Amino acid sequence: MQSFSSLQVFCEHVLRKFEGQPRISEEQLAAEFRAVYLKGYPLDLRTLRAVSASCGIKLNGLEKMPANMRGFHEVYGDRKNIYFKKGDTLSGIQNTILHEMREMMESLFVDVNPNYKPLRTSALHIAANRFASAVLLPEESFRNKVYETGFDVVNLARIYSKSCSQVLLRMGEVLQGRLFFYAALYEASSSNSLRDFKVNYWTISFNEEDLDANFRGFPGFFPKKGYSVTPGSLVEMAINKKKAHLVRQITILEDLTDHGLTAIARPLFEARPGVARVALVVMLNHDGHLLEPQIAKARPSVLEHFHRHL
């Protein structure tokens, strides 16, 4: 039986297994990583420490970290170190370890196969984030749980002990090609004041099996990063009333004849008083039944109709 006591050996194994493919997807890489190293063990920090040690990687927690950085790694010959922010959440530390391991793999792929074309820095950062999420939130089981909870970002974050942002972005990844779905996470920058809430994360997926089962909207209809809360919106209501709000139908056509969309905004409360963030989920109206498990749990205030706004 082959020993995977070195990350390089794992990289050799992966390149052999997926030989002939133009590029190995992060989903494939994550699934192989779980199969080789996790073997059914619960994915927690203790397990990741054991996996890192078996790969010859030393984990180091630092009290202080450069601004806007959650972690980094260093490689000197056979010595490999990953550094993470000591005061970070457990979910954040797990994500950092896996992210840095994925970045290490990229250089090892080149060492193993000189013909391998490495990703550019920005593309590698995105790939490492996707790999970490795919390991922490496996595609098939996570997608099943998304449907089971009614696309409930807040509940999924609690179930998996992950941040709402990671859960929301992962939802977009596992639903891509299967269903039209838009979600955004509004967060307050410094206080709970309405004017401080902005979109920090958003995702969208499209149905590639039925091209008619999509909605493109118009410029500015779906809020993107940095967008503020729109007056009269579902998110504003959720913040002001401190309660989930649902709108049954959002029409777009002037004659109001289209079935349009449906949406739910669910607030999340933390230690400080008031709403800390709001998760907005939007779907086609005829897919609205998929939200029922979330509706049953959140018991939102229900509005029947919006026109040309969320």
FENKA-V68027 format. One record per residue. N is the residue number from 1. RES is the residue in one small letter. OMEGA is omega in whole degrees, 0 to 359 (none if undefined). Layout:
<<N | RES | OMEGA> <N | RES | OMEGA>>
//
This chain:
<<1 | m | 183> <2 | q | 177> <3 | s | 179> <4 | f | 182> <5 | s | 177> <6 | s | 178> <7 | l | 179> <8 | q | 179> <9 | v | 177> <10 | f | 180> <11 | c | 176> <12 | e | 180> <13 | h | 182> <14 | v | 181> <15 | l | 177> <16 | r | 184> <17 | k | 184> <18 | f | 179> <19 | e | 180> <20 | g | 176> <21 | q | 177> <22 | p | 177> <23 | r | 178> <24 | i | 179> <25 | s | 179> <26 | e | 177> <27 | e | 179> <28 | q | 181> <29 | l | 180> <30 | a | 179> <31 | a | 179> <32 | e | 178> <33 | f | 179> <34 | r | 182> <35 | a | 184> <36 | v | 189> <37 | y | 186> <38 | l | 174> <39 | k | 177> <40 | g | 178> <41 | y | 178> <42 | p | 182> <43 | l | 176> <44 | d | 184> <45 | l | 179> <46 | r | 179> <47 | t | 179> <48 | l | 176> <49 | r | 180> <50 | a | 179> <51 | v | 180> <52 | s | 180> <53 | a | 180> <54 | s | 178> <55 | c | 179> <56 | g | 181> <57 | i | 177> <58 | k | 178> <59 | l | 184> <60 | n | 175> <61 | g | 180> <62 | l | 178> <63 | e | 181> <64 | k | 181> <65 | m | 176> <66 | p | 182> <67 | a | 177> <68 | n | 179> <69 | m | 179> <70 | r | 180> <71 | g | 176> <72 | f | 179> <73 | h | 177> <74 | e | 177> <75 | v | 175> <76 | y | 183> <77 | g | 179> <78 | d | 181> <79 | r | 181> <80 | k | 180> <81 | n | 171> <82 | i | 181> <83 | y | 178> <84 | f | 180> <85 | k | 188> <86 | k | 183> <87 | g | 181> <88 | d | 176> <89 | t | 178> <90 | l | 178> <91 | s | 179> <92 | g | 180> <93 | i | 178> <94 | q | 181> <95 | n | 180> <96 | t | 181> <97 | i | 181> <98 | l | 177> <99 | h | 182> <100 | e | 177> <101 | m | 179> <102 | r | 178> <103 | e | 176> <104 | m | 182> <105 | m | 185> <106 | e | 179> <107 | s | 178> <108 | l | 175> <109 | f | 179> <110 | v | 179> <111 | d | 182> <112 | v | 182> <113 | n | 182> <114 | p | 179> <115 | n | 179> <116 | y | 180> <117 | k | 184> <118 | p | 177> <119 | l | 173> <120 | r | 187> <121 | t | 182> <122 | s | 180> <123 | a | 179> <124 | l | 178> <125 | h | 179> <126 | i | 180> <127 | a | 180> <128 | a | 176> <129 | n | 181> <130 | r | 178> <131 | f | 181> <132 | a | 179> <133 | s | 181> <134 | a | 176> <135 | v | 184> <136 | l | 183> <137 | l | 185> <138 | p | 192> <139 | e | 188> <140 | e | 182> <141 | s | 179> <142 | f | 179> <143 | r | 177> <144 | n | 180> <145 | k | 176> <146 | v | 179> <147 | y | 182> <148 | e | 182> <149 | t | 181> <150 | g | 176> <151 | f | 185> <152 | d | 182> <153 | v | 183> <154 | v | 181> <155 | n | 179> <156 | l | 178> <157 | a | 179> <158 | r | 181> <159 | i | 185> <160 | y | 183> <161 | s | 179> <162 | k | 179> <163 | s | 177> <164 | c | 181> <165 | s | 180> <166 | q | 179> <167 | v | 182> <168 | l | 181> <169 | l | 179> <170 | r | 177> <171 | m | 179> <172 | g | 180> <173 | e | 186> <174 | v | 179> <175 | l | 184> <176 | q | 179> <177 | g | 186> <178 | r | 192> <179 | l | 171> <180 | f | 185> <181 | f | 174> <182 | y | 176> <183 | a | 178> <184 | a | 177> <185 | l | 177> <186 | y | 180> <187 | e | 178> <188 | a | 184> <189 | s | 185> <190 | s | 181> <191 | s | 179> <192 | n | 180> <193 | s | 182> <194 | l | 183> <195 | r | 180> <196 | d | 181> <197 | f | 177> <198 | k | 175> <199 | v | 175> <200 | n | 180> <201 | y | 176> <202 | w | 179> <203 | t | 178> <204 | i | 176> <205 | s | 181> <206 | f | 178> <207 | n | 181> <208 | e | 179> <209 | e | 178> <210 | d | 186> <211 | l | 178> <212 | d | 182> <213 | a | 180> <214 | n | 177> <215 | f | 182> <216 | r | 179> <217 | g | 177> <218 | f | 185> <219 | p | 178> <220 | g | 182> <221 | f | 178> <222 | f | 182> <223 | p | 177> <224 | k | 185> <225 | k | 178> <226 | g | 180> <227 | y | 177> <228 | s | 179> <229 | v | 180> <230 | t | 177> <231 | p | 180> <232 | g | 182> <233 | s | 177> <234 | l | 180> <235 | v | 178> <236 | e | 179> <237 | m | 180> <238 | a | 180> <239 | i | 184> <240 | n | 183> <241 | k | 181> <242 | k | 184> <243 | k | 178> <244 | a | 178> <245 | h | 180> <246 | l | 171> <247 | v | 186> <248 | r | 185> <249 | q | 175> <250 | i | 181> <251 | t | 182> <252 | i | 182> <253 | l | 183> <254 | e | 181> <255 | d | 175> <256 | l | 184> <257 | t | 182> <258 | d | 177> <259 | h | 172> <260 | g | 189> <261 | l | 168> <262 | t | 185> <263 | a | 175> <264 | i | 176> <265 | a | 183> <266 | r | 179> <267 | p | 176> <268 | l | 181> <269 | f | 177> <270 | e | 187> <271 | a | 180> <272 | r | 182> <273 | p | 178> <274 | g | 183> <275 | v | 179> <276 | a | 180> <277 | r | 179> <278 | v | 176> <279 | a | 178> <280 | l | 179> <281 | v | 182> <282 | v | 178> <283 | m | 172> <284 | l | 183> <285 | n | 182> <286 | h | 173> <287 | d | 185> <288 | g | 179> <289 | h | 180> <290 | l | 180> <291 | l | 188> <292 | e | 178> <293 | p | 177> <294 | q | 179> <295 | i | 180> <296 | a | 182> <297 | k | 186> <298 | a | 181> <299 | r | 186> <300 | p | 166> <301 | s | 188> <302 | v | 172> <303 | l | 185> <304 | e | 191> <305 | h | 166> <306 | f | 175> <307 | h | 175> <308 | r | 172> <309 | h | 178> <310 | l | none>>
//
